[in-house]
Amino acid sequence: MPLATLHDLMVDQLKDLYHAERQELSALPRMAKTATTPALRSALDDHRQQTESHVARLEEAFALLGVPARGKPCKGMEGLLAEGKEILEEDGDDAVKDAGIIASAQRVEHYEIAGYGCAIRFAGLLGHNDVAQLLGATLEEEKATDEKLTALAASDVNTRAAHTLPTGSTRGEALH
């Protein structure tokens, strides 16, 4: 689809977000299953439920615009999720892996925050305030998830990961 107008670009961005959200929806259950920190598992399960509503909001936005709800391959999300999958498949300390899951999840959230922010601005400029409002609700949830993950990392997971000793070493060896 040629990008002749800002409307074309906005629809293109929505298609990208739609595919990204659907990819995330597929990845979140495995992330939650792999997480060992109960609060992290809960946060990922909660976000999976939120992501279902993000997909529904995008479908509603497409309907408001009179455009079929179809995604286009989102290579950015594919890459982020592939990197996250590497963390899930690594052997290692549970706390360190949980810290990696949080880092991966936050990269995903930041990607989505940027995408929604742009789409909201485009919708507003084009007078699609109803679409901008729908997307704004999702943007606020993405930001809240990022803040929740930051708090979880700072208050628990990263501290436990920092105190993990390399395999086969003692506390004294790790300090030198």
C-alpha positions in Angstrom: 0.0 0.0 0.0 1.5 3.3 -1.0 1.9 5.9 1.7 0.4 8.8 -0.2 -1.3 10.5 2.8 -1.0 10.7 6.5 -4.2 8.6 6.7 -2.4 5.9 4.7 0.5 6.1 7.2 -1.8 5.9 10.2 -3.5 2.8 8.8 -0.2 1.3 8.1 0.9 1.9 11.7 -2.3 0.4 13.0 -1.8 -2.7 11.0 1.8 -2.9 12.4 0.5 -2.5 15.9 -2.3 -5.1 15.3 0.2 -7.7 14.2 2.6 -6.7 17.1 -0.1 -7.1 19.7 -1.2 -10.5 18.3 2.4 -11.7 18.4 2.8 -10.5 22.0 -0.5 -12.3 22.8 1.1 -15.6 21.6 4.4 -15.0 23.5 3.1 -13.9 26.9 1.9 -17.3 28.2 5.3 -18.8 27.7 7.0 -15.9 29.4 4.6 -16.2 32.3 5.2 -20.0 32.5 9.0 -19.5 32.5 9.0 -16.8 35.2 9.7 -18.0 38.7 8.8 -14.9 40.6 5.1 -15.1 41.5 4.6 -11.3 41.1 6.2 -11.4 37.6 4.1 -14.3 36.6 1.0 -12.5 37.7 2.1 -9.2 36.0 2.6 -11.1 32.7 -0.8 -12.9 33.0 -2.5 -9.6 33.7 -0.8 -8.1 30.7 -2.0 -11.0 28.5 -5.5 -10.1 29.5 -4.9 -6.4 28.7 -3.3 -7.3 25.4 -6.6 -9.1 24.4 -8.4 -5.7 25.0 -5.6 -3.9 23.0 -6.4 -6.2 20.0 -10.1 -5.5 20.5 -9.5 -1.8 20.6 -7.5 -1.9 17.4 -10.3 -3.8 15.7 -12.7 -1.1 16.9 -10.4 1.6 15.5 -10.2 -0.2 12.1 -14.1 -0.4 12.1 -14.3 3.3 12.9 -12.0 4.1 10.0 -13.9 1.7 7.6 -10.8 -0.4 7.1 -10.5 -4.2 7.4 -8.8 -5.3 10.6 -5.7 -6.9 9.2 -2.2 -6.8 10.4 1.0 -6.5 8.4 4.1 -8.4 9.4 5.7 -6.5 12.3 9.4 -7.2 12.0 10.3 -5.0 15.0 8.1 -7.1 17.3 9.4 -10.3 15.7 12.9 -9.3 16.6 12.1 -8.3 20.1 10.2 -11.5 20.8 13.0 -13.6 19.2 15.5 -12.0 21.6 13.2 -12.6 24.5 12.8 -16.3 23.5 16.5 -16.7 23.7 16.3 -15.6 27.4 13.6 -18.1 28.0 15.6 -20.9 26.5 18.9 -20.2 28.4 20.0 -22.2 31.3 20.7 -20.2 34.4 19.7 -18.8 37.7 16.0 -18.2 38.1 16.4 -14.7 39.4 18.7 -13.8 36.5 16.3 -15.2 34.0 13.4 -13.3 35.6 15.5 -10.1 35.3 16.0 -11.0 31.6 12.3 -11.6 31.1 11.5 -8.2 32.6 14.2 -6.5 30.4 12.7 -8.2 27.3 9.1 -7.3 28.3 10.1 -3.7 28.8 11.7 -3.5 25.3 8.3 -4.7 24.0 6.4 -2.2 26.0 8.7 0.7 24.8 8.2 -0.4 21.2 4.4 -0.4 21.6 4.5 2.9 23.5 6.3 4.6 20.6 3.9 3.0 18.1 0.8 4.0 19.9 2.1 7.6 20.5 2.6 8.1 16.8 -0.7 6.6 15.8 -2.5 8.8 18.3 -0.9 11.9 17.0 -1.8 11.0 13.4 -5.4 10.2 14.3 -5.7 13.5 16.2 -4.3 15.5 13.3 -6.7 13.8 10.9 -9.7 14.6 13.2 -10.2 10.9 14.2 -10.6 11.8 17.9 -12.6 8.6 18.6 -9.7 6.5 17.3 -7.2 8.6 19.2 -9.2 8.1 22.4 -9.3 4.3 21.9 -5.5 4.2 21.2 -4.9 6.5 24.2 -6.5 4.0 26.6 -4.1 1.3 25.3 -1.1 3.7 25.5 -1.9 4.4 29.2 -2.1 0.6 29.9 1.2 0.0 28.1 2.9 2.8 30.2 1.4 1.3 33.4 2.7 -2.1 32.5 6.2 -0.7 32.0 6.0 1.1 35.3 4.9 -2.1 37.0 7.7 -4.1 35.5 10.2 -1.4 36.6 8.9 -1.4 40.1 9.1 -5.2 40.2 12.6 -5.2 38.9 13.8 -2.5 41.3 12.1 -3.9 44.4 12.9 -7.6 44.1 14.1 -9.3 40.9 17.2 -7.3 40.0 18.4 -7.3 43.6 18.1 -11.1 43.8 19.8 -11.4 40.5 22.6 -9.2 41.6 23.4 -11.6 44.5 23.6 -14.6 42.3 27.0 -16.2 42.3 28.7 -17.5 39.1 28.4 -21.3 38.9 31.0 -23.1 41.0 32.3 -20.0 42.8 32.1 -18.9 46.4 31.1 -15.4 47.7 34.8 -14.6 48.3 35.9 -15.6 44.8 33.0 -13.6 43.3 34.1 -10.4 45.1 37.7 -10.5 43.7 
